[in-house]
Amino acid sequence: MEYTTLGTTGVKVSRIGLGAWQFSQTWGLTDYETAKSIIAKALESGINLIDTAMVYGRGMSEEFVGRALKELGVKRDEVVIATKIPGDFLAYDDVFKAVDRSLKRLQVDYIDLMQVHWPPCWHNHPTCEYMKALERLVNLGRINYIGLSDFPVELVDAARSCLSRVDVEVLQVRYNLAERQAEKELIPYAEENGMSLLAWSPLAKGAILGKYSLEEAQKLQDVRSGDPLYHPDNYPQVLQLAAKIKEVAEKYGKTPAQVALNWLIMYSDTVIPIPGAKRPEQVEDNAGAVGWRLSYEDWRLLDEASRGLRITYVTW
Ligand SMILES: NC(=O)c1ccc[n+]([C@@H]2O[C@H](COP(=O)([O-])OP(=O)(O)OC[C@H]3O[C@@H](n4cnc5c(N)ncnc54)[C@H](OP(=O)(O)O)[C@@H]3O)[C@@H](O)[C@H]2O)c1
């Protein structure tokens, strides 16, 4: 495993993290023992950053992560736990209440990284109200660092201006070879400001791995049934990219997932992909995305192939 530093914190985190959204009804992994074996394999592979959220399985993911870390005898400073507070829980008092519940589910007395999952859009929660609540929780030792997920740069600036003694250390956004919008503003922003950028759906929910034919993709029953990348308007192009990724992978004796993740970390030092996994073998595979690099020529080949995609989100 390779390691990097989380933002400006000095905290050592693995170059590849583990996403824990899979531990939910949405993704269909609700068996605790399987979740535990995935977490165990992640740790064994050198992954020390786990990304969960309050909304994943309405607490199930946090519970599984906390319980597994306890049962596996992981010391608190051996793992970096990142979780998220939903955009609906951002009234000042609710921030405290939600974080208290998170701490309980995770069975810890502090959370390494608390990210605002998405900006408040259904309620008028003023930005400084929830940012100041989070900063107070840092002062009180319940949160170590603050991150923002799915925030545009204008709102990141506004959120940072509310903080007095700490800063935003992490941005989190969708980023994979088929969906590269993060390169426009958020990655440059993270680079300029010494932040880490956690890349969510770094495998495009498996779409860029070419595991499923067009017909099979239409039958997926989980969260992917409504995902634009799997839609017939987009998926044939995604499969063409998947074929290129596979070709490169074969050349290196690597898997498509390893190549797709390696490409992302080569794009920017700030990028930390957090792939999810349904089985321990997938975590092991994803951990093998580091310790080597694509040649510049092969990186460019995939760059060109992915730039050719015209993904539309207007699928109905
Ligand atoms: N902040 C946000 O708004 C937000 C949004 C989405 C996700 N996230 C975070 O990002 C994490 C990852 O994103 P994601 O779950 O959307 O998608 P992802 O990591 O791109 O894809 C995960 C899926 O790909 C397949 N897979 C994983 N590793 C594989 C491998 N080595 N070989 C073959 N298939 C593999 C598995 O599905 P199958 O085996 O079923 O094909 C797995 O469930 C989440 O767990 C969550 O922590 C955050």
The ligand as an SDF file (V2000), in Angstrom:
LIG
                    3D

 48 52  0  0  0  0  0  0  0  0999 V2000
  -20.4840   11.5930   -1.0940 N   0  0  0  0  0  0  0  0  0  0  0  0
  -21.3660   11.0390   -1.8890 C   0  0  0  0  0  0  0  0  0  0  0  0
  -22.3530   11.6670   -2.2830 O   0  0  0  0  0  0  0  0  0  0  0  0
  -21.1630    9.6190   -2.3270 C   0  0  0  0  0  0  0  0  0  0  0  0
  -21.9510    9.0710   -3.3450 C   0  0  0  0  0  0  0  0  0  0  0  0
  -21.6960    7.7540   -3.7520 C   0  0  0  0  0  0  0  0  0  0  0  0
  -20.6910    7.0150   -3.1400 C   0  0  0  0  0  0  0  0  0  0  0  0
  -19.9510    7.5610   -2.1180 N   0  0  0  0  0  0  0  0  0  0  0  0
  -18.8610    6.7960   -1.4670 C   0  0  0  0  0  0  0  0  0  0  0  0
  -18.0130    6.2570   -2.4630 O   0  0  0  0  0  0  0  0  0  0  0  0
  -17.9000    4.8420   -2.3060 C   0  0  0  0  0  0  0  0  0  0  0  0
  -17.6920    4.1870   -3.6520 C   0  0  0  0  0  0  0  0  0  0  0  0
  -18.6600    4.5900   -4.6110 O   0  0  0  0  0  0  0  0  0  0  0  0
  -19.7880    3.5960   -5.1800 P   0  0  0  0  0  0  0  0  0  0  0  0
  -20.0960    2.5910   -4.1770 O   0  0  0  0  0  0  0  0  0  0  0  0
  -20.8730    4.4700   -5.7030 O   0  0  0  0  0  0  0  0  0  0  0  0
  -19.1500    2.9570   -6.4850 O   0  0  0  0  0  0  0  0  0  0  0  0
  -17.7580    2.2850   -6.9400 P   0  0  0  0  0  0  0  0  0  0  0  0
  -16.7840    2.2420   -5.8540 O   0  0  0  0  0  0  0  0  0  0  0  0
  -17.4000    2.9810   -8.1880 O   0  0  0  0  0  0  0  0  0  0  0  0
  -18.2500    0.8210   -7.3350 O   0  0  0  0  0  0  0  0  0  0  0  0
  -18.4290   -0.1540   -6.3650 C   0  0  0  0  0  0  0  0  0  0  0  0
  -18.9630   -1.4310   -6.9970 C   0  0  0  0  0  0  0  0  0  0  0  0
  -18.1130   -1.8820   -8.0520 O   0  0  0  0  0  0  0  0  0  0  0  0
  -17.9490   -3.3020   -7.9800 C   0  0  0  0  0  0  0  0  0  0  0  0
  -16.5130   -3.5430   -7.6860 N   0  0  0  0  0  0  0  0  0  0  0  0
  -15.7520   -2.9960   -6.7120 C   0  0  0  0  0  0  0  0  0  0  0  0
  -14.4820   -3.4190   -6.7830 N   0  0  0  0  0  0  0  0  0  0  0  0
  -14.4200   -4.2470   -7.8360 C   0  0  0  0  0  0  0  0  0  0  0  0
  -13.3790   -4.9830   -8.4180 C   0  0  0  0  0  0  0  0  0  0  0  0
  -12.1330   -4.9460   -7.9500 N   0  0  0  0  0  0  0  0  0  0  0  0
  -13.6510   -5.7520   -9.5000 N   0  0  0  0  0  0  0  0  0  0  0  0
  -14.9010   -5.8080  -10.0080 C   0  0  0  0  0  0  0  0  0  0  0  0
  -15.9390   -5.1340   -9.4970 N   0  0  0  0  0  0  0  0  0  0  0  0
  -15.7060   -4.3360   -8.4120 C   0  0  0  0  0  0  0  0  0  0  0  0
  -18.8700   -3.8070   -6.8700 C   0  0  0  0  0  0  0  0  0  0  0  0
  -20.1770   -4.0760   -7.3960 O   0  0  0  0  0  0  0  0  0  0  0  0
  -20.6430   -5.4710   -8.0360 P   0  0  0  0  0  0  0  0  0  0  0  0
  -19.7060   -6.5310   -7.5900 O   0  0  0  0  0  0  0  0  0  0  0  0
  -22.0390   -5.6580   -7.5640 O   0  0  0  0  0  0  0  0  0  0  0  0
  -20.5860   -5.2280   -9.5480 O   0  0  0  0  0  0  0  0  0  0  0  0
  -18.9760   -2.5760   -5.9920 C   0  0  0  0  0  0  0  0  0  0  0  0
  -20.1630   -2.5520   -5.2470 O   0  0  0  0  0  0  0  0  0  0  0  0
  -19.1910    4.4410   -1.5770 C   0  0  0  0  0  0  0  0  0  0  0  0
  -19.0950    3.2050   -0.9100 O   0  0  0  0  0  0  0  0  0  0  0  0
  -19.3550    5.6140   -0.6310 C   0  0  0  0  0  0  0  0  0  0  0  0
  -18.5330    5.4460    0.4990 O   0  0  0  0  0  0  0  0  0  0  0  0
  -20.1670    8.8590   -1.7300 C   0  0  0  0  0  0  0  0  0  0  0  0
  1  2  1  0
  2  3  2  0
  2  4  1  0
  4  5  1  0
  4 48  2  0
  5  6  2  0
  6  7  1  0
  7  8  2  0
  8  9  1  0
  8 48  1  0
  9 10  1  0
  9 46  1  0
 10 11  1  0
 11 12  1  0
 11 44  1  0
 12 13  1  0
 13 14  1  0
 14 15  2  0
 14 16  1  0
 14 17  1  0
 17 18  1  0
 18 19  2  0
 18 20  1  0
 18 21  1  0
 21 22  1  0
 22 23  1  0
 23 24  1  0
 23 42  1  0
 24 25  1  0
 25 26  1  0
 25 36  1  0
 26 27  1  0
 26 35  1  0
 27 28  2  0
 28 29  1  0
 29 30  1  0
 29 35  2  0
 30 31  1  0
 30 32  2  0
 32 33  1  0
 33 34  2  0
 34 35  1  0
 36 37  1  0
 36 42  1  0
 37 38  1  0
 38 39  2  0
 38 40  1  0
 38 41  1  0
 42 43  1  0
 44 45  1  0
 44 46  1  0
 46 47  1  0
M  CHG  2   8   1  16  -1
M  END
$$$$
